[in-house]
Amino acid sequence: MDLSQKYQAVIGLEVHAQLATNSKLFSGDSIEFGNAPNTQVSPIALAFPGSLPKLNQQAIEYAVKMGLACNCTIAEQSFFARKNYFYPDLPKGYQISQHTHPICVGGSVMIKTATGERAVQLNRIHLEEDAGKSIHDLDPNNTCIDLNRAGTPLIEIVTEPDLFSADEAWQYVTEIRKLVRWIGICDGNMEEGSLRCDANISVKLRDAEQLGTKVEVKNLNSIRNVKKAIEFEISRIIDELEKGNRIQQQTRSFNADNDTTFSIRDKEEANDYRYFPDPDLPAIHLTQAYIQSVKELLPALPHQLIQHYQAAYQLSAYDANQLCEEKSITAFFEQAIQLTTHYKMVANWILGPIKQLMNESQKSIQELGLTANGLVQIIELIETGKINFSIAASKLLPAILHSTVSAFELAETLNLMQVSDTNELEKWINETIEAMPEKVKEYQKGKKGLIGLFVGEVKKKSKGKADPKLVTEMLEQKLNA
């Protein structure tokens, strides 16, 4: 029996995104990554007696931005609570978080699935401070604590149990990473811990209404690991159920070396964190005018641009989606189409030769050193028949990177301009026909597909500079005479 038909996985994700503010959530300490341990701390981060937190206003703005991008309801009033739980890398002995009153409620995120697009329902987005970092491999006898990260502002994006496969979870985290980077609130760097994911996984009989016992896999730090951990857990749980064993509610971690999970601790009942409103922090009051002002700061979102590109520029759904995969590529496309009406050609160049150069050099489109004006100049040279696409892509495009010279001047300097002089073309054509008498006879007997062979030979003789359209016309006239 196909067990995937017998059982249904149900998954909820909690994605923690570090906000790209300059300072921490409740103090002025820098949140810059990679500095020497414990150099970005203050009396507030160290929980000195008498120190008082002060809320970072930009963190509020960024949380509201994400909420609006996810169609959440923005709470006009929310507040912070103390979560009493032992964090060895939070000196206060508690974490400041939003529990009963999050800043964003509900909402959804669109994902692409095998059966089409659908909305993954969110429960909330709330603000909280990050913990520091415990380092276990520097000292054989002690755990080292780095408090640089302690107090960094986070948003936690919590879904409903509304994902049903590892692939859907992978798609969802991919979309979240793209979205936080798109609106500029988080760099999405999972290797540096800017974006982390906890997965809550259960498995039930496909026709059962009640969810199965949940296990939680903590601190997944790559999209690949999210997918692999969930795949392993679903398989493990189904195997246990098939053996007749009871699934134990527990917290697990992921071993990226062998793509397996292992138990950290059992969790029979929900922890009692003894939440209560933080007495040192006032409630957050947001007016509709403020929420509207943040909304006006949002850029056009990918799904809006995809629809616009298809309607306004007649691009295919595939091209429109590809152009909106990275905001930097979208920005380049937007700059270029202000300078030309050859929209499809601009898209083809970005998704073809330019993307290839980016992949080969491992550089972003900004790092390539290509300007939108430079690309439009290349396209104009092709459209006016002064240069062909192949030469433009292989020789002119690499030459124009970081260049201050126009594409026209470069093409002339590099002797790339297409030859349309009929006398010179006729010389190459005659040489080609004389060198291939048998092929000429075959063509004249009806094998018209050989015209491509003749055009190719003329192209070789001209080193790619012969105008292929004119060459084809002249060849057909001579061969059909």
N, C-alpha and C positions, 0 to 999 in steps of 0.2 A: 504493500500500500504506500502511496505517495504521502509521506508525513506532512509535507507542506500544505496539502489539501485538508488534512485532518486538524492541523493547529493553525492558529492565527497569532502572530506576534503583535504586541501593542507597545509602542515606544513613546516616551516623553523626554524631551531634551531641555537641559538648562545650559545656556551658553553665556559665559562670562566674558564681557568685552571691556578691556581697560580703555578708559576714555583718554583721548589725546589732549588733555589739558596740560598746562605748564607745571602745575603744582598739585599737591595731594587734595583729597576731598575735604579735609578739615584743618589743613595747615599749609604754610607756604613752602614746604620742602619740595625740591625738584623731583620729578618722576622720570628723569632721563635714564635710559637703560644702559647698563654696562659699566657704571662707575664703581670705584672701589667699595667693598662692603661697608655698610654702616656709616657712609659719608653723607647720606641724604636723610638725616633724622633731625628731630627737634624735640623740645620738651613735650610737645603734644603727642608726637609719634611714640615717644618713650614713656608716655603716661606719667609724667612727673606730677606730684601733688600740686593742685592749684592751677594746672594748665587747662585751658578751655578751648574747645573746638570752634572753628568758624567756617561756615559752609562756603564751598567754592561755587560761585554763581555760574561759571561756564559749564560745570558738570550738570547743573539743572538744565541749561539750554540744550546740551548734547542729548540728555535723556529725553527731553521733549521732542527733539528732532527725530530721534529713532522711533518714538511713539507715533508721531505723525506719519512717518514713512511706512509704518506697519498698520496704519488705520486704527490705532488704539484710541480709546477715550482718555483724554488727558485730565487727570484729577485736579480740580481747582484747589483742593487741600490734601496734603499728604504729610507724613511726619516720619522721623527716624526713631527706631527702637534699639535697645541694647539686646544683643543675642548672647546670652551667657553660656559660653562653651569654651573649653580649654583649647586655645590656640597657642602652642609654644612660641610662635613667632608673631604674636600680638601682645605686647607688654601689658595692655589694659586688663587682659583676662576676659574681655568680651569684644564682640564685633558690632560696629554700628551699621545697621541695615534698615530697610523698610520692610515691615512684615504685614500688618493688617491693612495698611494704607499705602500701597505702592503709587508711584507717580503716573504710571500708565497701566490701563486695564483693558483686557480683551485684545482685539486686533487679529491680524493674520499675515502670513507670508506665502506668496505664491511659489510653488515648485513645479518642475516638469516631471511627469511620471510616464511610464510606458503607455498609459491610456490617455495621456494629455495633461493639461495643467490643472492643478487644484490648489485650494487655499488650505494651508496648515493653520489651525486655530491656536492663538496664543492665550495664555492665562493672564500674563502680566509682564511688565518690564519694570524692574525696580532698581534703585540706587543702593550701593553699599560700598564699604571700604575693603580693599584687598588686604590679605595677610602678608607677612614677610615670607622669607624663604628658608626652609630648613635644609641644610646641606650635610649629607651623611657620608660622603666619600673623601673628605679632605683629611679627617683625623680618625684613626682606627678606634679610638676610645671615646670620642665625643661627637655630638651633633653640633655643627656650627650654625649660627643664626645670622642671617643678613636681613636687616630691617629696612633696607632701601625701598622695597616695594610696599611695606606696611603703610596703609592709608591711601594708596593709589585709588582714584575713583573708578568704580566698576558700574556697569549696568548688567543685570542678570535678566536674560530674555528666556522666559519660561513658557514652553508649549503646553497645551493640553495633551493627554495621551492620544495623539492624533496622527502618529506615524506608524506605518505597518510593515516596514521592511528596512533592512540595512541600507538599501539603495535610496529609499526615500529620505532616510536620515542624512545620508551623504549629500543628497541634493539640497536638503534644507540648510545644512551648515555651510555649504558652498554659497547659497543665496544670502545667508546672514553675513558671511565674510565679505561678499561683494557689496552688500548694502551699507555696512558700517564704513567701508573704505570710500564708497561712492559719495556718501553725505559728509565725509571728512571728520568722523568722530572717533575713529580707531584705525590704527594701521593694519589690523588684522593679522599681524605676524604671530603665527601659532608657535613657531620655534622659540620665540622670545617670551612666550606666555601672554601676549597681548590678547589672545583669544583662546579660551579653553572651554571644554564641553564636558558635562556630566550626563550620562545616559541612564534613564530609568526604563528597564526592560521587563516585560512579563509575557507569558505565553498562555493562551487559553484554547479550549476546543473551539473550532471555527464557529459553531452555532451557539456557543454559550454566551450569556449576557454578562455574567460576572467576570471581572478581570482576574488573571492569575496572580500569584504572589510575585511581588516586584523585587528585582535586584538592581542595585545602582553601581555603575562603573564610573569611577571618578577620574577627573583631570586628564581627559583625552586631548592631546596637544597637536594633533594633525587631523585633517579631514580623512586621510587614509585610515588612521587609527580608529576614528569613530566608526567607520564602516566595518573594519576588521573585528573590532571588539564586539559590536552588535551581532555580526554574523556568528562569531564564536559562541556568544551567550545564548542566542536563539537555539543553536544546535545543541549546546550543553543542556539547556533546560528541557528541550524536547526529549533528549536521551534519558534524562532523569525521570521525566514523566512516563516514558515508555517502560522504564524499569519498575514503575510503581512507587517511586520515591517521592517524598514530600519536598517541595522547593522551599528552601530556607531564605527568609528575608535577610539580605546581607549587603554590605558594601564591598565592592571588588575593585581591583586595579588591573591595568592592562600591561602585559609584557610584550613590548614591540619586537623583541628578538625572535619570539616564536609565535606571535599572533594569538596568544592565549590570555585569559584572565585568571586572577587568583584572589582568594578571599582576604580582605583586610580585617574585617570585623563583622560579627553577626549583629543584626539589628531587629530584634523581635518587635519592639514597639517604637513609635516615633519618639524622638528625643524631646524632652521638656526643656526648651531653651529659656524659659522664664522671660519671655519678651516683655519689656515695658518701655513706654516712651522715654527717650533720652531727655533727662531734665535740663541738660546744658544746651540743647538745640531747639529753637522755636519751630513750630509747624511751618511748612512751605505753603504759601498762599499764591496762587497763580491766577491772574485775571485773564479774561478772554482776549483782551487787547494784547497782553504779553504772548499768549499762545499763538495768536494771529501773526505777531511780529516774527516769531520763530519760524512759523510756516512759510513766511515770505523769504526766509534765508535758505530754504531747501532748494537744491537744484532740481531740474526735471529728472524724474526717476526712470530707470531703464525701461520698464514696461510702457511708460508714456512715450518715450523716444522711439521704441520699436514700432509702435502703432503709427507714430508721426512719419517715420522714415518710409514706411510702406505706402502710406496715403499720399504724402507730399512728393516723394522722389521715386515712387514706383520700384522700390527695392524689394527683393524677395524676403520672405520671413527669415530665411537662413542668414542672408547678408545683414539684415537689420539686427538680428540677435547677436551675430558675431561682432558687429560694430559697437555694441553696447556691453560687451564682456568686460572691458576695462575703460574706466572713465577717461584716462589719458588718450586712448584711441578715439573715443567719442569726441573729445575736445578737438583733436586734430581734424577729424572729419568735418566738424562744425566750422572750423576755421577755413578749410579748403572750399566748402560749398558756398561760402560767402564770396569766393573769387571766380567761380565758374558755374556753368549750368550742366556740365558733364558729370552729373551726380553718380551715375552707375560706374563711370570710368574711375572716379575717385574711390568709390567703394572697392572696385576690383583691384586697384593698385594697393590700397591699404591692406586688404585681406590676402593679396597675392605676394608680389615682390617685396613689399615693405615688411609684412609679417615674417617672410622668409629671412630677411636680413636681421630682424629682431631676434628670431630663434637662433640663427647662426652665431650672432655676436653676444647673445644673452643680455641684450640691452632693451630698455623701454623705448617707446617711440620718441620721447623727449631726448634720451641719451644718444640716439642715432645721429642727431645733428641735422635732421631734415626739416625744412620749413614747409608750411602749407603752400606758400607762394612758389617754392621750388618745385613741389609736386605738380602744381597747376601749370607751371611753365613747361614741364615735361609733357603733360597731357596735351597742351596746345601744340607743341611740336609734332606730336603723333597725329593729332586731328587735322593739322594742315599739311600732312604728308611730308614733312621735312625729315622725319626720323621714324624708323619702325619700332614696334613694341619690343621685339627681342633685343635689339641693340640698346634701346632706352633702359630696359630692365637690367641687362647684364653689364653695361658699361657706363651709361650716363648717370643712373641712380647712385651707384657707389661713389662716382666722382663728385656729385653735387653735395654730398654730406659735409657739413661744416664749411662749405664754400660760400664766398661772398660774391662770386661771379654768377651771372644769369645762366640758365640752362642753355639758351641759344648760343651764348659765347663759349660755353664749355663744349657744346656739340661741335662747334666750328673748330675750336682749338684741338680737339681730339679727333678731328676728321671723321665725325660720325654722321654727318648730314647725308640724307638719302639722295642718291643720284637719279635725277629725272631727265637728264640730257639724253635725248633719243639717239644721238650719234654714238655716245659711249655705251649706252644700253645695247644698241644694235651690234656693236663690236663683240660684246660678251655673248649675245644671243647667237650670233653667227658661229663663234668659236664652239659653243655648246652643241649646236645642230651638226656641225661638221665632225665633231668628236663622237657622235652617237648615231651613225647612219641606220643601224638596225632598229634602234628604238624609234627613229623617225618613221621608218616603214610600218612598224607595229601601230604607231599612233594614227598614221594615215589610213590604216586598214580598219580603224574603228576603236582602238584601245585608247580612248580619250583620257582615261585616268592617268596616263603617263605625263600629262601636262605638269603635274606636281614635281615629277622627277626633273624635267627641264628647268622649271623655275628654281628648284633647289640647286642645280648646277650653276645657274647664272648667279644665284645668291652667293655661292662659294667663290666664284671668280671675282665678284664685286666686294668680297669680304663683308657681306651683309648690308652693303649700302645701296643696292639696287632697289628701286621702288617696285615691290612685288606685284601690285595691281597693274602698273604700266607694263612690266615685264610679261605678265600673263597675257595681256591684250596683244602685245607685239608678237609674242610667240605663237598665239593662236592664228594671227593673220599670216605669219610666215608658213606655219605648218599646214594650214588649210588652203594655201594658195595653189 
